[in-house]
Amino acid sequence: MTKFKICIAASEVVPFAKTGGLADVCGALGKYLSNLGHDVRLVMPFYSGIDTMSHTFKMAGFARHCKVSFGHHHYIYDVYTAELPDSKATVYFIHCPALYNRPFIYTNDKDEYLRFALLSRATLELCQYMKWSPDIIQCNDWQTALIPVYLKSLFAWDGLFKHTKTLLTIHNIAYQGNFPAGVINDLEISAYYKLFDAHELYTGRFNFLRSGLIHADKISTVSETYANEIKTDAFGEGLQHTLNTRSADLVGILNGVDYDAWNPETDKDIPYPYSVKSIANKEKNKKVLLNKLSLKYDPQKPALSMITRLTEQKGLDLLEGTIETLIANYDIQLIVLGSGEQKYEHYLYFLQLQYPKNVVFYKGYNYPLSHLIEAGSDIFLMPSRFEPCGMNQIFSLKYGTVPVVRKTGGLADTVHHYDWQTQKGNGFVFEHFTKDALYWAAEYAITTYSHKEVWRKIMISGMKQDYSWHNQVKHYIDLFEKMKEIGV
């Protein structure tokens, strides 16, 4: 197997900074690729919110007081390093207080485009300072999508990057980095206007992600179904035409799961570990969970759960009326952990007040509780409007918590509808984004739950599936091999 030099550029990486799955993917990729012997170096901003007490940071002597100009904006940055935990990879942090000392990772500030243009520029300058020629630069979402552009413009002269290929990974196409067209002057690329979408510039817009999609050597996204969906008008968010022109270079690679952290056999956050061979212990965790949340335990009554951001994307609009009818008809219990838009929080508070014996809403996030919910629930709801990959349905499969999902993105790739005739399937899937469709799938799951032997088979089917990073990282390596072989 070829040993690659891989640079992963990202706006967030676990465990240093995280707002979503992007951070998990970058941290896991860095870990698993490096542990396979590849030379992996990650680059991210040194945000003021990073916990400097939990990790050892060192200043990189080869990159101090580095100056960079964007039009009339001038910045100085230093580089710090830290080890990526449980790996041989090094993370390089771009320390520029003028841009990264903010309360949040992402902002609506006027210089947001400069914050991540610097990350792209600094990533390439860092390679120059190290005299390190990466085989692959993996760019993640719009925040690093300018790297392929800079390689064809400001850095085109440098032979260091002669054989460097770029992979742009889309984690969620809804976030694109849209700014006024005039920013190309600040980005120092106005002389290369022919590299960009002429119509977009003419209409006064500049899109970071579109620009990267045009010039990256290969494009990936986080599930096979999502790779097909984003080429359509329904899911493309305005980039479907660009993606269709690059269709031959677009691939879907499902995100993996770190089973060191999410495994009911070894989970330290649940009182009763269990596996396929000791699946009866799952019921003990259910008793603990319901007792903890002051809900009455009933072995004949299924406990449904959701762990989610409370946003329109996650299908929260489908709950209203559906949950009330399910409670009225089947006396189900529902546990929701999450936070987000106020209207959804208010609805869940209403449900909890209206049905105190059936509904518990825990606002916010609680890591140990999330593990106990996965271990103690019977059914997990994910009625997403769209879902690039999704992780909780994969956690649920591993924990024998049967998922009810909408057929979209990574949910379609991981959850397979149970068929009574073939007796195959690991969950329950509905296709249309309607309340009736969600009710149908949830009711199907609830009524199947009463058939204990059938339910046990469905649970075991999910628990036996392997979506570990050990498997998924191989798909990235295969892609890197193809990029090298065909000389794209």
C-alpha positions in Angstrom: 0.0 0.0 0.0 1.3 3.4 -0.9 2.2 5.7 2.0 0.8 9.1 1.3 1.6 12.6 2.6 -1.8 14.0 3.5 -2.7 17.5 4.6 -6.2 17.9 6.1 -7.3 21.5 6.3 -10.4 22.2 8.3 -12.2 24.9 10.3 -12.7 22.4 13.2 -11.1 19.2 14.5 -12.0 17.0 17.4 -11.0 17.3 20.3 -9.8 20.9 19.8 -12.9 22.6 18.4 -16.3 21.3 17.4 -19.7 22.5 16.3 -20.8 19.4 14.3 -19.9 16.3 12.5 -17.2 18.0 10.4 -14.9 18.0 13.4 -15.5 14.4 14.2 -14.7 13.3 10.6 -11.5 15.3 10.4 -10.2 14.1 13.8 -11.1 10.5 12.9 -9.6 10.6 9.5 -6.4 12.1 10.8 -6.2 9.4 13.5 -6.9 6.4 11.4 -4.8 7.5 8.3 -1.8 8.3 10.5 -2.1 5.0 12.4 -1.9 3.2 9.0 1.5 4.8 8.5 0.6 7.8 6.3 2.2 11.1 7.0 -0.8 13.2 8.1 -0.7 16.8 9.1 -3.8 18.7 10.0 -4.3 22.5 9.8 -6.9 24.6 11.7 -7.3 28.0 13.3 -6.1 28.5 16.9 -9.4 29.8 18.3 -9.4 31.6 21.6 -12.0 29.1 22.9 -9.6 26.1 22.5 -8.8 24.4 25.9 -5.1 25.0 26.2 -5.0 23.2 29.6 -6.0 19.8 28.2 -3.4 19.6 25.5 0.3 20.5 25.1 0.9 23.2 22.5 4.3 24.1 21.1 5.3 27.1 19.0 6.7 26.1 15.6 10.0 27.9 15.3 10.0 27.7 11.5 6.8 29.8 11.2 6.8 32.8 13.5 5.4 36.3 12.8 4.3 35.3 9.3 2.9 38.3 7.4 0.0 38.0 4.9 -1.9 40.7 3.1 -5.4 40.7 1.7 -5.8 43.9 -0.2 -5.5 46.6 2.4 -5.9 44.1 5.2 -2.7 43.0 6.8 -2.3 40.2 9.4 0.5 38.5 11.3 0.2 34.9 12.4 2.3 32.3 14.3 2.0 28.5 14.1 1.6 26.2 17.1 1.5 22.4 17.1 -0.1 19.7 19.2 -0.5 16.0 18.8 -3.8 14.6 17.6 -4.7 12.2 20.5 -4.3 8.5 20.0 -2.4 9.0 16.8 0.9 9.8 15.1 -0.5 12.9 13.4 0.3 16.5 14.2 -2.1 19.4 14.2 -0.9 22.8 13.1 -2.8 25.8 14.5 -2.8 29.1 12.8 -2.6 31.7 15.6 -4.0 35.0 14.4 -5.8 36.7 17.3 -7.1 39.5 15.0 -9.2 36.9 13.2 -9.7 34.0 15.6 -10.2 35.6 19.1 -14.0 35.5 18.8 -16.6 34.0 21.2 -17.7 31.5 18.5 -16.0 29.5 15.8 -18.3 30.9 13.1 -19.6 34.5 13.0 -21.6 36.9 11.0 -18.8 39.5 11.2 -17.9 41.5 8.1 -14.4 39.8 7.9 -15.7 36.2 8.0 -14.4 35.7 4.5 -11.0 36.8 5.5 -10.9 34.5 8.6 -11.1 31.4 6.3 -9.2 32.8 3.4 -6.3 33.1 5.8 -6.7 29.5 6.8 -6.5 28.5 3.1 -3.5 30.7 2.4 -1.7 29.7 5.6 -2.2 26.0 4.9 -0.2 26.4 1.7 2.4 28.7 3.2 2.9 26.2 6.1 3.7 23.5 3.5 6.3 25.9 2.1 7.8 26.7 5.4 8.1 23.0 6.2 9.4 22.2 2.6 6.8 19.5 2.6 5.1 18.5 -0.6 1.7 16.8 0.2 0.4 14.2 -2.2 -3.2 15.1 -1.1 -4.7 18.2 0.4 -8.1 17.3 1.8 -10.2 20.5 2.0 -13.4 20.5 4.1 -16.5 22.6 3.2 -16.4 26.2 2.1 -14.0 27.3 4.8 -11.0 25.7 3.0 -12.5 25.6 -0.5 -10.1 28.3 -1.7 -7.1 26.0 -1.5 -7.6 24.5 -5.0 -8.1 28.1 -6.3 -4.9 29.4 -4.7 -3.0 26.4 -6.0 -4.0 27.5 -9.5 -3.3 31.2 -8.9 -1.0 32.7 -6.2 0.9 29.4 -5.6 1.0 28.1 -9.2 4.6 29.1 -9.5 5.9 26.8 -6.7 7.1 23.4 -7.9 6.6 22.1 -4.4 2.9 21.6 -5.3 3.6 20.2 -8.8 2.2 16.8 -7.9 -0.2 17.8 -5.2 -3.9 16.8 -5.7 -6.8 18.3 -3.9 -9.9 16.6 -2.6 -12.8 18.9 -1.6 -15.2 17.2 0.9 -18.7 18.5 1.2 -20.2 17.8 4.7 -23.3 20.0 4.2 -23.9 21.8 1.0 -26.3 24.2 2.6 -23.2 26.1 3.9 -21.4 27.7 1.0 -19.6 30.9 2.0 -21.5 33.4 -0.1 -20.1 36.9 -0.2 -20.2 40.0 -2.4 -18.2 39.7 -5.6 -15.8 42.5 -4.5 -14.1 40.2 -2.0 -12.0 38.7 -4.8 -10.0 42.0 -4.6 -9.2 41.4 -1.0 -8.5 37.8 -1.6 -5.7 38.8 -4.1 -7.3 36.8 -6.9 -9.0 39.4 -9.0 -6.4 39.0 -11.7 -7.5 35.4 -12.1 -11.2 36.2 -12.7 -11.3 33.7 -15.5 -11.0 30.9 -12.9 -14.5 31.8 -11.5 -18.1 31.5 -12.5 -18.6 34.6 -14.7 -22.4 34.8 -14.2 -22.0 34.7 -10.5 -19.5 37.6 -10.5 -21.6 39.5 -12.9 -24.6 39.3 -10.5 -22.4 40.5 -7.7 -21.7 37.3 -5.8 -18.7 35.1 -5.0 -19.2 31.6 -3.7 -16.3 30.0 -1.9 -17.7 26.5 -2.2 -18.6 26.7 -5.9 -15.1 28.1 -6.7 -13.5 25.1 -4.9 -15.8 22.6 -6.7 -14.7 24.0 -10.0 -11.0 23.6 -9.3 -10.6 20.6 -6.9 -9.2 17.5 -8.5 -11.8 15.3 -6.8 -14.9 16.0 -4.8 -16.3 13.8 -2.1 -19.3 13.9 0.2 -20.3 11.9 3.3 -22.7 9.3 1.8 -23.4 7.7 -1.6 -27.0 8.8 -1.6 -26.2 12.4 -0.7 -23.7 12.4 -3.6 -26.6 11.7 -5.9 -29.1 14.0 -4.1 -26.9 17.1 -4.3 -26.9 16.9 -8.1 -30.7 17.5 -8.1 -32.7 20.7 -7.8 -34.2 19.5 -4.6 -31.0 19.2 -2.7 -28.3 21.0 -4.7 -28.8 24.4 -3.0 -28.0 26.1 -6.3 -24.8 24.1 -6.9 -26.4 21.2 -8.8 -25.3 22.4 -12.2 -21.7 22.8 -11.1 -21.8 19.3 -9.5 -23.3 17.7 -12.6 -20.5 19.1 -14.7 -18.1 17.4 -12.2 -20.2 14.3 -11.8 -17.3 11.9 -12.9 -15.2 13.4 -10.1 -17.8 13.2 -7.4 -17.9 10.3 -4.9 -19.8 9.5 -1.8 -17.9 8.0 1.2 -20.0 7.2 4.2 -18.6 8.6 7.5 -17.3 6.1 9.9 -17.9 5.7 13.6 -15.3 5.5 16.4 -16.5 2.3 18.1 -13.9 3.0 20.8 -16.3 5.7 22.0 -19.7 4.2 20.9 -19.9 0.5 21.8 -22.3 -1.0 24.3 -19.8 -3.7 25.2 -17.2 -1.2 26.5 -19.3 2.0 27.1 -18.4 3.4 30.5 -21.4 5.7 30.5 -24.0 3.0 30.8 -24.5 0.9 33.9 -25.0 -2.5 32.1 -22.7 -3.2 29.2 -24.1 -5.6 26.6 -23.5 -7.3 23.3 -25.4 -9.5 20.9 -24.7 -12.4 23.3 -25.9 -10.5 26.4 -28.6 -8.4 24.8 -30.9 -8.8 27.8 -28.8 -6.2 29.6 -30.2 -3.6 27.3 -33.5 -3.8 29.2 -31.7 -3.1 32.4 -30.4 0.1 31.0 -33.9 1.0 29.9 -35.0 0.7 33.6 -32.2 3.0 34.7 -32.9 5.6 32.0 -36.6 5.8 32.7 -36.0 5.9 36.5 -33.5 8.7 36.0 -36.0 10.7 34.0 -38.9 9.9 36.3 -40.8 7.9 33.7 -42.6 4.6 34.6 -41.0 1.5 33.3 -43.2 -0.9 31.4 -41.6 -3.8 29.4 -44.6 -3.7 27.0 -44.3 0.0 26.3 -41.6 1.2 23.8 -39.4 4.1 24.7 -38.7 6.4 21.7 -35.9 8.9 21.7 -34.2 11.7 19.7 -30.8 13.3 20.2 -30.7 16.2 17.7 -30.2 19.8 16.9 -33.7 21.3 16.9 -33.8 22.7 13.4 -36.0 22.5 10.3 -33.4 20.2 8.7 -34.0 17.5 11.3 -37.7 17.1 10.5 -39.0 18.6 13.7 -42.0 20.0 11.8 -43.3 16.4 11.4 -43.5 15.8 15.1 -46.4 18.2 15.9 -49.6 16.1 16.0 -47.8 12.9 15.2 -46.5 12.5 18.7 -49.8 13.4 20.3 -51.6 10.7 18.2 -49.0 8.1 19.0 -49.3 8.8 22.7 -53.1 8.6 22.5 -53.1 5.3 20.5 -50.1 3.5 22.0 -49.2 5.3 25.2 -45.5 5.5 24.0 -42.8 7.4 25.8 -40.6 10.0 24.2 -37.2 11.3 25.3 -35.6 14.2 23.5 -32.1 15.6 24.1 -31.1 18.7 22.2 -31.5 22.4 21.6 -32.0 24.8 18.8 -34.7 26.9 17.3 -37.0 28.4 19.9 -40.2 27.3 18.3 -39.2 23.7 18.5 -38.0 24.0 22.1 -41.4 25.6 23.0 -43.2 22.7 21.3 -41.2 20.1 23.2 -41.8 22.0 26.5 -45.5 22.0 25.7 -45.4 18.2 25.1 -43.7 17.6 28.4 -46.2 19.7 30.3 -49.2 18.1 28.5 -47.9 14.6 28.9 -45.7 14.5 31.9 -45.9 10.7 32.2 -44.9 10.2 28.5 -42.5 12.9 27.5 -39.2 14.3 28.8 -37.3 17.1 27.1 -33.7 17.8 28.2 -32.6 21.0 26.7 -28.9 21.2 25.7 -26.4 18.4 25.4 -25.2 15.9 27.9 -22.6 13.4 26.7 -23.1 10.7 29.3 -26.9 11.0 29.0 -26.7 10.7 25.3 -25.0 7.3 25.7 -27.6 6.2 28.3 -30.4 7.3 25.9 -28.9 5.2 23.1 -28.6 2.2 25.4 -32.0 2.5 27.1 -34.3 3.4 24.3 -36.1 1.0 22.1 -36.7 3.2 19.0 -34.7 6.1 17.7 -36.4 8.8 15.5 -34.6 10.6 12.7 -37.3 12.1 10.4 -34.8 14.4 8.7 -35.7 16.7 5.7 -32.2 16.0 4.5 -29.2 14.3 6.2 -25.8 14.2 4.4 -24.6 11.3 6.5 -26.1 11.2 10.0 -24.3 9.5 13.0 -27.0 8.9 15.6 -28.7 6.2 13.4 -25.4 4.4 13.2 -24.9 4.7 17.0 -28.5 3.4 17.4 -27.8 0.4 15.2 -24.8 -0.5 17.3 -26.8 -0.2 20.5 -29.7 -2.3 19.3 -32.0 0.8 19.3 -34.0 0.4 16.2 -34.1 3.5 14.0 -37.1 5.0 12.3 -35.7 7.3 9.6 -36.6 9.1 6.4 -35.1 7.8 3.2 -32.5 10.5 2.5 -28.7 10.8 2.5 -26.8 8.6 4.8 -30.0 7.5 6.5 -30.9 5.7 3.3 -27.5 4.1 3.0 -27.4 2.7 6.6 -31.0 1.9 7.6 -32.8 -0.8 5.7 -36.6 -1.2 6.0 -37.7 -4.4 7.8 -39.7 -6.7 5.6 -42.0 -9.2 7.3 -41.9 -11.5 4.3 -38.1 -11.8 4.0 -37.5 -11.1 7.7 -34.6 -8.8 6.7 -34.0 -5.3 7.7 -32.5 -3.2 10.6 -35.0 -0.4 11.0 -38.1 1.3 9.6 -37.9 3.8 6.7 -40.4 6.2 5.2 -39.9 8.1 2.0 -42.2 11.2 1.8 -41.6 14.1 4.0 -45.1 14.2 5.6 -46.6 13.7 9.0 -48.6 10.7 7.7 -45.5 9.0 6.5 -43.7 9.5 9.8 -46.7 8.2 11.6 -46.9 5.1 9.4 -43.3 4.2 10.0 -43.4 4.9 13.7 -46.6 2.9 14.1 -45.1 0.0 12.1 -42.1 0.0 14.5 -44.3 0.3 17.6 -46.6 -2.6 16.6 -43.6 -4.7 15.6 -42.1 -4.1 19.0 -44.8 -6.3 20.6 -43.4 -9.3 18.6 -40.4 -9.8 20.8 -38.6 -12.5 18.8 -39.0 -10.5 15.6 -37.8 -7.3 17.4 -34.8 -9.2 18.7 -33.8 -10.2 15.2 -34.1 -6.6 14.0 -31.9 -5.4 16.9 -29.2 -8.0 16.3 -29.2 -7.2 12.5 -28.3 -3.6 13.4 -25.8 -4.5 16.1 -23.8 -6.8 13.7 -23.2 -4.1 11.1 -19.8 -2.5 11.0 -19.5 1.2 10.1 -16.2 1.6 11.9 -13.5 4.0 10.6 -11.3 1.0 10.2 -13.5 0.1 7.2 -14.5 3.5 5.9 -10.9 4.9 5.9 -10.1 2.3 3.2 -12.4 4.1 0.8 -10.4 7.3 1.2 -7.1 5.4 0.6 -8.6 3.8 -2.6 -9.6 7.3 -3.8 -6.1 8.7 -3.1 -4.6 5.8 -5.1 -6.9 6.5 -8.0 -6.0 10.2 -7.9 -2.3 9.3 -8.1 -2.7 6.7 -10.8 -4.7 8.7 -13.2 -2.6 11.8 -12.7 -5.6 14.2 -12.4 
